[in-house]
Amino acid sequence: MKLTVDRDRCEGYGLCAESAPQLMHLDEDGELVLDHEEVPAPSDSAAEVAVRVCPVAALKVG
């Protein structure tokens, strides 16, 4: 499963990073950093939750 972020849509709310800290975090400037673009199998559900909680639909898994 691949995780992608639409940088134009992302507003840095951080809800995704809170729900999947093993996959992503906000840097010191509030920019989302994906620690894993290819989501390891045990984190599939965390990635899906992160996609759902994003208020601007900036994340996608596929």
N, C-alpha and C positions, 0 to 999 in steps of 0.2 A: 504494500500500500504506500502510495506517495502522498506527501503532505505539501501543499503549496499555499503561498500567501500572496494576495493581490496588494502590492504596496500602495497603490493609488487609493484603495478603499480603507486600508488599515488606519485607525485613528489612535491606536495605542491604549485602549481601555485596559488591557491586561487580563480580561476575564479568561481568555484562552490559556494564557500562561499560568494562571492560578489553577485551572482545571487539569492541565497537563504539563507540570513543571519538568517532567523527565524528557519532554520533547521540545520545549521552547521557553524563552524568557524575554523580558524587556531589558534592553541595554540602558546605560546611564542617560541616554537621550530620549528614552521612551519608545525606541524602535523595536519591533518584534524581531527576534533572532530565532530561527529554527535550528535547534541543535541536531535534529535528524530530519532530512527530507524523506528518506526511506524509513518508514515507521516499522520498528521491530515488532514482530507478532504479538508479544505480550502487551504492547501499548496500543493496539488497534482501537480498543474501546475508549481509551483516553483521548486519542486523536479525534474520534467521532464526537465525543462530548465537547471538545474544544471548538470544533466546527459549529456545533449547535449553539453554543453560548455566545459566539461572536455577534454583537449587535449590528454590525455592518456587513456581515457575510463576506469577510475578507479571506477566510480560510476554506480550502477544499481538500478533500481526500479522494483518491481514486486509484 
